[in-house]
Amino acid sequence: MTKTLTALALIALLPAGAALASDDCHSPRDQWQPREAALKVAEQNGWTVREFEIDDGCYEIEGRDSDGRLIDVSLDPATLQIVEMEFEDDDDRYGLRNPALPQGQAN
């Protein structure tokens, strides 16, 4: 009985935790700014856009920042505020190796 109650309590908490950790955008479609406005934000930030799409209700931009790093940016389509920004790991591009690996092997 105790195991069942514990399991039910955990199951009940899962949706609340998922909602708090969500990086989805929930702006109504009629409030979205045009795609061109999002591309202007990218230009103002010095980003080179390789791919632009809509994912989970957000504008998604893949490209490079002004330092040449690969980026993946989510923008709220209504406010054009950054919801999430990730930098891709480019260590292999520069030929950096993990010293723990045998000579000649990249990460």
N, C-alpha and C positions, 0 to 999 in steps of 0.2 A: 504494500500500500504506500509506504514512504517513497519507494523508488518511482512509483507511478506519479505521485504528487510532484516530486522533484522534476521528473521528465516533463510534466505538463507545465510547470512553472518556467522551465527553460524554453520550451516551445513558445510560450506566450511572450517571452522577452525578445525572441529573435526578430520579429518584424520591427519593434521599436528601435533596436540597435541598428538594424539595416537602414531604417529611415534617417537616423542621426548621422550615419556614415555616408549617406548618399551624395554623389557629386552630380546628380542629374539636375537638369534645369526644368523649372515648372512654370515658366511664363506663358500666359495665354498667347496663342498664335497671332491674334490681332494686335498685340503689343510689340511684336518682333520688329527690330530695325532691319533694313535691307542688307543683303549679303555684302554689298559694296561698302557699307558703313563698317562692317567687321573687317573687311580687307584694308580699310583706311586705318583702323586700329593697329593692324599688323604692320602696315607701312610706318606709322608713327613710332612704333616700338623697334623698328629696324629689323623686323622678321622677314625672311624670304619664304613665301608660301609655296609649298610643294603640292599639298592636298588640302582641300576644303570640303567639309561635309557636315551633315547634321547627325548627331548621335545622342541618344537619351535626352532629346529636347535641347541640346546645346549646339552651338556652332563649334566645330572641331577644326583646328588648324594644325597641320603637320608641316614642318619646314625647318628652318635654321634661324637662330638668333643672330644678333649683330656680331657675335664672336665666332660664328660658324658652328656652334653646337646644335645638334639635332634637338628639336623641341616638339612637344605635343601639348597644345593649349586648348582648353575648353572655355568658351565665352558664353555668358548668359546672353541670349539673343535679344532680350528687351533692353538691358542696361549696358551691354557690351563690357561688363566687368569680368575679370578673370575668375573663373570658378576653380580651375585646377591648371597647373603648369608643371610639366615633367620634362626633365632633361634626359635624353638618351645617353647611355654609357658609350662613349666613343673611344675608350682606351685602345681598342684594337686598331682603330684608324691611324693612330700615331705610332703603332708598332711597339707599344709598351707591353711588357711581359710580366707575369707573376714570377718572382724569383724562386718560388717553391716548385715550379714546373721544370722539367728537364730542359736543357738548352735547346732552343729552336722551336719550342712550343709556345704559342700565344695563349692568352686567357681563353 
